[in-house]
Amino acid sequence: MSKIIMSWSKCKIEVGETEANDAMAATLTDIGVINDKSTALAAEDGESLTAVATGGVVVAEEEGEPVITLTTRVKEMSYKVESMFTGAEVGTGDNDGELTVKTNVVSKDFSVKLTPKNIGAVGIKARRTHVSFRPGSSEEEGQFVDLTFKILACEDGELYKKFKVKAEDWA
């Protein structure tokens, strides 16, 4: 029996704007410090279609593609990363140290790469996702941002790729 290499006890998440023709972002940026045990990949049932004949007899049923989401919480996200997602303006000169936020809506699609710490573990790469950006703060956790990456189908039908982590993924 081969050794099982566990994923996700610690992970790195990198993002970049999806390129033309749904290409993976050429440059990826680390989103920052991930809150312990906050990252999850989940599937929700897609839309199901059911054909029902007279008398309530189900004659056919078709299951739609599940909706795949990656969720995580980032501690004390940098202004640079927040600006990348929302277009917030990073202050300069007299406004150095400030971030002017006009929206928390992410209007662009982003590529995402999730890399677990263990070499040989399985990571995820999605070329195109819709990002939900939800900032917050608490006395216990300080400033944080909850991110949800909803994986979208690319023009060629690809949802995501799984990959085996190599040492260079953490370089």
Phi, psi and omega in degrees: 000134180281154180289135177274128178255113184286146179254156163075012176294335170210142181217162175240135178239128180236146182223162173195157180296132176301136183270178181306148180059032178060031178284148175300141178303134180287327179243126179247143180242132177293131184281347176121199184283122181272133176296139182304132176058031181255354186261133180210144172251125185225154177239131174250146179304138174279182180291135176252141177248132182232132175258126183239128177271170178307142182087002177081016180279124177284121182254343177197150177213139180229129180266131178280165179298132177297153176269121182257128179229144173247123180240148178200162175240128181254129179275134173045055181304138180291153177300322181299314180291317178300318178298322179300319181285311192252350183080011178303149185264122178278127183291150175226168178058235180295339181260014179302137181090004179245155175229122179265113183258126177249341178200155172247017177268130177266117187264349182251158173276145180235144168276149179222142176230122177252120183241112174291160185286332187278127177297130182094348177288168182263125175252177183231138172232126176237126183287330187219120176222154169263131184253130169257129186243114183232097180283156177195176175202155177207162177298325183285321187248350185072207179284140177208164174227127172269123179247136172236123178255109177270116185285125182253147176291138176276169181305326181273005177094350181292136172266303181200169175238145170261147178218154176272127184291134175245162181304322182293342176294339179255003182288000000 
